[in-house]
Amino acid sequence: MNLLTEKTFKKKFIFIFFLFFNTLFIDEISASKKRSIISGVEVKVYKKERKHIETSALLCALAINGNSLEDIKKNLETTFKKPISKSDKFLINDVMSSMCPEFDNRKIFEN
């Protein structure tokens, strides 16, 4: 009986340690922005960060509440300084398209 509880304790300890280790190094484990070469094809991997999600949520809320396009652009510029990189534009468009599909978010990045 004692041996059984010792084995389950070890299994639970290893499982909890693995989860803790995973959360500590999540940024290193997840995808990076570096380019990878796969069979001679160059692939870009973009990583959604908290700032992309939070900014997209703010912009969607402003758009849904009827704020002007200029107000939305000003709020975007407070988080991302000009010029906004292509990867940031892509990620914001991607997140906004799922958060508020009724709003045409491409207008934000037009000059």
C-alpha positions in Angstrom: 0.0 0.0 0.0 2.8 2.4 0.9 4.6 1.6 -2.4 1.5 2.4 -4.4 1.1 5.9 -2.9 4.8 6.5 -3.3 4.6 5.8 -7.1 1.6 8.0 -7.5 3.3 10.8 -5.6 6.3 10.6 -7.9 4.1 10.7 -11.0 2.1 13.7 -9.7 5.4 15.5 -8.7 6.9 14.9 -12.2 3.7 16.1 -13.8 3.5 19.3 -11.7 7.2 20.0 -12.2 6.8 19.6 -16.0 3.8 22.1 -16.0 5.8 24.5 -13.8 8.8 24.3 -16.1 6.6 24.8 -19.2 5.1 28.0 -17.8 8.5 29.4 -16.9 10.0 29.0 -20.4 6.9 29.4 -22.5 8.5 32.2 -24.6 11.5 30.1 -25.4 9.4 27.0 -26.3 6.8 28.8 -28.5 7.5 29.9 -32.0 9.8 32.8 -32.7 9.8 35.5 -35.4 12.9 34.1 -37.1 12.7 32.8 -40.6 12.9 29.1 -41.1 13.9 27.2 -44.2 11.8 24.2 -45.1 12.6 22.4 -48.3 14.1 25.6 -49.8 10.9 27.7 -49.0 11.3 30.6 -46.7 8.6 30.8 -44.0 7.9 33.6 -41.6 6.4 32.7 -38.2 4.7 35.5 -36.4 4.1 35.3 -32.6 1.0 37.0 -31.2 2.0 38.9 -28.1 -0.2 40.3 -25.4 0.1 43.8 -26.9 -1.4 42.6 -30.2 -4.4 41.1 -28.5 -5.0 43.9 -26.1 -4.6 46.6 -28.8 -7.0 44.7 -31.1 -9.6 44.4 -28.4 -9.4 48.2 -27.8 -9.6 49.0 -31.5 -12.6 46.7 -31.9 -14.3 48.2 -28.9 -13.8 51.7 -30.3 -15.0 50.7 -33.8 -18.1 49.0 -32.4 -18.9 52.0 -30.2 -18.9 54.2 -33.3 -15.7 56.2 -32.8 -14.2 57.8 -35.8 -11.4 56.2 -37.9 -9.0 59.0 -36.8 -9.6 58.2 -33.1 -9.0 54.5 -33.8 -5.7 55.3 -35.6 -4.6 57.6 -32.7 -5.1 54.8 -30.2 -3.2 52.4 -32.4 -0.3 54.8 -32.6 0.0 55.1 -28.8 0.9 51.4 -28.6 2.8 50.9 -31.9 5.1 53.8 -33.0 5.2 54.7 -36.6 6.0 53.2 -38.9 4.2 50.1 -37.8 6.0 46.9 -39.0 4.4 44.6 -41.4 4.3 41.8 -38.9 2.5 43.9 -36.3 0.0 45.0 -39.0 -0.6 41.4 -40.0 -1.1 40.2 -36.4 -3.4 43.1 -35.5 -5.5 42.5 -38.7 -5.6 38.8 -37.9 -6.7 39.2 -34.3 -9.2 42.0 -35.2 -10.8 39.9 -37.9 -11.7 37.2 -35.4 -12.8 39.7 -32.6 -14.9 42.1 -34.7 -15.5 40.6 -38.2 -18.1 43.3 -38.9 -15.5 46.0 -39.0 -13.2 46.4 -42.0 -9.9 46.7 -40.1 -7.9 47.3 -43.2 -9.1 50.9 -43.2 -7.0 51.5 -40.1 -3.7 51.0 -42.0 -4.6 52.9 -45.1 -3.0 56.3 -45.5 
